[in-house]
Amino acid sequence: MAIDTPHETARTPRGTASALRPRVPAALTRLLPRPGRVSLAAATVLLRGSVLLADYLLALTTVTVLVPLLGAWLHRQAASSALMLTGEGIIALWTMPFACATLLLAVADLWVMRSLWRWSGRRLTALRAARTPQPPPAEAPAAPADTAPRPRRARTARKARR
């Protein structure tokens, strides 16, 4: 006695394996991919999810690694650790350069995140365009010569005639 594998069940004639095949509601059939293709919803989740994961890792790395290293480097370079500085000296030599560098890092992070999001949007648009059938371009009827729009004359030419 042979055991039917999923591949053999799929090749059986219609009606003989109907009890083995699950029924899919008609509303969900458009979400299912064709054989050999990934559904558009799955591609969207995959692309957007990978971008969000990359954004999260970028922000996490920036906040937990780059900003503290930048602060330690600026503290060492400002010589504020060796000298007794006043509050104004600490602000001038360490805090303001640290705030500016942190702001530049945040802007760079946001730029990278936005470019990744736009890249995934372009990929999804291309995927949608490839999936939707394009109708053949309709040829526009040629306008007769007597109804064709005439070119506009310059304003100075009209003033000269008056």
N, C-alpha and C positions, 0 to 999 in steps of 0.2 A: 504494500500500500504506500503510495507516494504522498508526501506532504506538500501542499501547495505553498510556494514561496510568494512573496508580494509581486515578484516579476512575472511569475506564471499566472497569477490571478489577474494582473492587468492585461494579459494577452488573451484571456479566455473570451469567448464570444459574449455578446451582450445578452443579459438575462440569466446566464448560468451562474455568474458570480455576484449577482445583485445583493445577496445577503451579506457578502463579505465586504463590499465597498460601502464606505460611509456616504450618506446623503448630505449634500451641502445645500443650505438654503440659497435661493436664487439671488438674494441681495448680497450674499458673500461671494458669489462666483466671480464677480468682476474684480474682487481683491486678490483672488488666487492667480498666481503666475501661470503663464503658459509653460509647457515643458521646455526646460533649458533656459528660462528667464526668471529673474527676480522681480517680484512685484514692486510697483512704484512706491507703495507705502513702506515696504521693507527697505528699499534703497534710501528713502527719505530718513527713516529712523536710523539706519546705519551711518549715513553721511553726517546728519546733524548730531547724532550721538557721539561720533568720533571727534567732531569739532568741539563739542562741549567738553568732552574728556580732555582733549588737548588744551583747551582754554583753562580748565580747572588745574591741570598739572603746571601750566605756565604760570598762572597766578600763585599757586602754592609754592612753586620754586622761587619765584621772585620775592614773595613775602617772607619765606622761612630761610632762604639762603642768601640771595643777593642783597637785600636791604640790610641785614645785620652785618654782612661782610663789608658793605660799603660804609656803614656807620663806623665800624672798627677801623677801617683804613683811613677815613677822614679824621677820626679822633687821633690816630697816630700821626698823621701828616700835619695836623693843626698845632701840634705840640701842646695841646690843652691838657694832656695828661702829665706833662713835666712841669708846667708852670701853674702858678696860682692866678687864675683869671677871674675877673669880675663877671657879673651877669651879662654885661654888654659885650665883653670879650668872648664869652662862650657863644653868644648868639652870632657875633660877627665871624668868628673863626671856625665854628663847628656846626651850629644848628642851621644857619641859612644855607651853606653849601650842601648839607645833608638833605634839607627839605627840597632844594632845587634838583639835586640828583635823583631823589626819590620820585619827584614829580615827573622828571624825564623818563625814568623807568616805567612809571605808570602809563604815560602817554605811549611809549613804545609797546607795552603789553597790550593796550587797547587797540593800537593800530594793527598788531599781529592778529589779535582776536577777530577784529572786524574783517581783515583780509581773508582769514580762514573761513569765516561765515559767508562772505560773498563768493569765495571760490566754491563752496559746497552748493550755494544757490545756483551758480552758473552750471555746475555739473548736473544738478537736478533739472534745470531748464533744458539742457541738451538731452537728457534722458527722456523727458516728457516729449520733446520735439521728435525724437527718434521713435517713440512709441505711438504717437498719434499719426494716423494716415493723412498725408497732405493731398488735398484735392488738386486736380490739374488746374493751372492758371487759366482763367477765362480770358479770351481775347476781347478787348474792347472794340466796339465797332468804330470804324474810321469816320470822323466828322466830315460832312461835305465841305467843299472849298468855300461856298458862299456863306456858311454859318460859322466858319472858323473865326475865333476872336482876333481882332486886329490889334497890332502892337500899339501901346500907348505912346503918345507924343510927349516930348519934354514940355514942362510947364513954360519955359521961356519961349518955345515955338508958338504956343497958344497966345501968349501975351503980345508977341510981335504981330500977329494977324489982326488983333483988335484995333 
